[in-house]
Amino acid sequence: MTTKTDVKDVVWVALLLIAAICFSIVMGDSLFASSVLISGILCVALTAIGRIEGYAAGMYASCTYAWMAYQNGLFGEVMLNLGFFIPTNIIGFIMWRKKMRGNVVEMRQLIWRHRAMVAAAVILGTLGLGLILSRIPGQNTPYIDASTNVISIIATLLMMWRYKEQWMLYIILNTVSTAMWILRWRAGGASGDLMIVMWMIYLANAIFGYWRWHTGAKKLSAIREQEAAA
């Protein structure tokens, strides 16, 4: 595992930012909506390469995305961002600072038994929260909204604890979130087109992030074996 950011990491972050800016200009959305897209992309891109600065971008993205979700009647998304993501951004930053190798965080992976426990938590949590959200007047797509909330929470915890399996969940989350915003866009929801683009970029980043953290976890394991043998 390298202790500094590779050239490919810099290129990846730059490509995502350029894509986000270009889509914002082409779609002609508001400056506020564009800032949600760009800050969110910067957050996930930096996290994918193991950079702690992703938490700073994530703080702004959480606050602004919550307002946009409120305008679209996605109250579960509002509660998730204000009540969970903002506090975990602070806690995650502190946790990562203690586990840095150079300017890249240490990456690790779960064993299969723990992966099964994560899957069970996602299913049960989605069913329970979906039932609650379905009883809120004005709530749109309660079970889809619930699934994004539950997956986001568990993936964020895995990210704080530096497990590569966060990216498996993010791949699922970004696919579901894209579908959710397509439904809102068809229903005339505010800034739905820009949010569809944002979540599609997130999906591409999640695939890259899984590969990056998979290789990072393997390299860290090899380094620790060498350190133990020395």
C-alpha positions in Angstrom: 0.0 0.0 0.0 1.5 3.4 -1.0 1.7 6.2 1.5 1.1 8.9 -1.1 -1.5 9.5 -3.8 -0.8 7.8 -7.1 -1.0 9.6 -10.5 -4.0 7.5 -11.5 -5.8 8.7 -8.3 -5.2 12.3 -9.3 -6.4 11.7 -12.8 -9.5 9.9 -11.5 -10.5 12.8 -9.2 -9.8 15.3 -12.0 -12.0 13.4 -14.5 -14.9 13.2 -12.1 -14.7 16.9 -11.3 -14.5 17.9 -15.0 -17.5 15.6 -15.7 -19.5 17.2 -12.9 -18.8 20.7 -14.0 -19.5 20.0 -17.6 -22.9 18.4 -16.8 -23.8 21.3 -14.6 -23.1 23.8 -17.4 -24.9 21.8 -20.1 -28.0 21.2 -18.0 -28.1 24.8 -17.0 -29.3 24.1 -13.5 -29.1 26.5 -10.6 -25.7 27.4 -8.9 -27.0 25.8 -5.7 -27.9 22.5 -7.4 -24.6 22.5 -9.2 -22.7 22.9 -6.0 -24.5 19.9 -4.5 -23.3 17.8 -7.5 -19.7 19.0 -7.5 -19.2 18.8 -3.7 -20.8 15.3 -3.6 -18.5 14.1 -6.5 -15.4 15.6 -4.8 -16.4 13.8 -1.5 -16.7 10.3 -3.0 -13.8 10.7 -5.4 -11.4 11.6 -2.5 -12.8 8.8 -0.4 -12.3 6.3 -3.2 -8.5 7.1 -3.2 -8.3 7.0 0.6 -7.9 10.8 1.1 -9.2 12.2 4.4 -10.1 15.5 2.7 -13.2 13.8 1.4 -14.8 14.4 4.8 -14.6 18.2 4.3 -16.4 18.0 1.0 -18.9 15.6 2.5 -20.0 18.0 5.2 -21.1 20.6 2.6 -22.6 18.0 0.3 -24.7 16.5 3.2 -26.2 19.9 4.2 -27.1 21.0 0.7 -28.4 17.6 -0.5 -30.7 17.5 2.5 -32.4 20.7 1.4 -32.8 19.4 -2.2 -34.2 16.1 -0.9 -36.7 18.1 1.2 -37.9 19.9 -1.8 -38.6 16.6 -3.5 -40.5 15.0 -0.6 -37.7 12.5 0.2 -37.9 13.0 4.0 -35.9 9.9 4.8 -33.0 11.3 2.8 -33.4 14.6 4.8 -33.2 12.8 8.1 -30.3 10.7 7.0 -28.1 13.6 5.9 -28.9 16.0 8.8 -29.1 13.4 11.6 -26.4 10.9 10.5 -24.0 12.1 7.8 -23.0 15.4 9.5 -22.1 13.8 12.8 -20.3 10.8 11.1 -18.3 13.2 8.9 -16.8 14.6 12.1 -16.3 11.3 13.8 -15.0 9.6 10.6 -12.4 12.4 10.1 -11.1 11.8 13.6 -11.0 8.0 13.2 -9.2 8.3 9.8 -6.6 10.7 11.2 -5.4 7.9 13.6 -5.0 5.4 10.7 -3.1 7.3 8.0 0.0 6.0 6.2 1.4 9.1 4.6 -1.6 10.9 3.1 -3.6 7.7 2.3 -5.7 5.9 4.9 -5.1 2.2 5.8 -7.6 -0.1 4.0 -8.8 -3.5 5.2 -11.6 -6.1 4.5 -14.2 -8.1 6.3 -14.4 -11.9 6.6 -17.3 -13.7 5.0 -19.2 -14.2 8.2 -19.3 -10.5 8.8 -20.3 -9.8 5.2 -23.4 -12.1 5.8 -24.2 -10.1 8.9 -24.0 -6.9 6.9 -26.4 -8.3 4.2 -28.9 -9.3 6.9 -28.8 -5.9 8.5 -29.5 -4.2 5.2 -32.6 -6.4 4.4 -34.1 -6.1 7.9 -33.4 -2.4 8.2 -35.0 -1.7 4.8 -38.2 -3.5 5.6 -38.5 -1.8 9.0 -37.8 1.7 7.9 -39.9 1.3 4.8 -42.9 0.5 6.9 -42.3 3.6 9.0 -41.8 6.0 6.0 -44.9 4.6 4.2 -47.0 6.1 7.0 -45.7 9.7 6.5 -48.0 11.9 4.4 -46.4 13.1 1.2 -43.6 10.5 1.4 -42.6 9.2 -2.1 -41.3 5.7 -2.8 -41.0 4.7 0.9 -39.2 1.4 0.5 -36.8 2.7 -2.2 -36.1 5.6 0.1 -35.7 3.3 3.0 -33.2 1.1 1.2 -31.0 4.1 0.3 -31.1 5.2 4.0 -30.2 1.8 5.4 -27.5 1.1 2.9 -26.0 4.6 3.3 -25.8 4.2 7.1 -24.1 0.8 7.0 -21.8 1.8 4.2 -20.8 4.9 6.1 -20.0 2.9 9.2 -17.8 0.6 7.1 -16.1 3.6 5.6 -15.4 5.0 9.0 -13.9 1.7 10.0 -12.0 1.6 6.7 -13.5 -1.6 5.2 -13.5 -2.1 1.4 -16.9 -3.7 1.6 -18.4 -0.2 1.8 -18.0 0.0 -1.9 -20.1 -3.2 -2.5 -22.9 -1.4 -0.7 -22.3 1.9 -2.5 -22.6 0.1 -5.9 -26.1 -1.1 -4.8 -27.0 2.2 -3.3 -26.0 4.3 -6.3 -28.0 2.0 -8.6 -31.1 2.3 -6.4 -30.7 6.0 -5.9 -30.4 6.5 -9.7 -33.7 4.7 -10.1 -35.3 6.7 -7.3 -34.3 10.1 -8.9 -35.5 8.9 -12.4 -38.9 8.3 -10.8 -38.9 11.8 -9.2 -37.7 13.4 -12.5 -40.5 11.7 -14.4 -42.9 13.1 -11.8 -41.5 16.6 -12.3 -39.3 16.8 -9.3 -36.9 19.7 -8.8 -33.4 19.2 -10.3 -34.1 15.6 -10.9 -32.0 15.5 -14.1 -28.9 16.7 -12.3 -29.4 14.3 -9.5 -29.6 11.4 -11.9 -26.3 12.4 -13.4 -24.8 12.7 -9.9 -25.8 9.2 -8.9 -24.6 7.7 -12.1 -21.2 9.3 -11.5 -21.3 8.0 -8.0 -21.9 4.5 -9.4 -18.8 4.7 -11.6 -16.8 6.0 -8.7 -18.0 3.1 -6.4 -16.7 0.6 -9.0 -13.4 2.3 -9.1 -13.4 2.7 -5.3 -13.9 -1.1 -4.8 -11.0 -1.9 -7.0 -8.8 0.8 -5.4 -9.6 -0.4 -1.8 -9.3 -4.1 -2.8 -5.8 -3.6 -4.0 -5.0 -1.2 -1.0 -6.2 -3.8 1.5 -4.1 -6.5 -0.1 -1.0 -4.3 -0.1 -1.5 -3.3 3.6 -1.8 -7.0 4.5 1.5 -7.8 2.7 3.2 -4.8 4.4 2.1 -5.9 7.9 3.3 -9.5 7.2 6.7 -8.0 6.2 6.8 -5.8 9.3 5.9 -8.8 11.5 8.7 -10.9 10.0 11.3 -8.2 10.3 
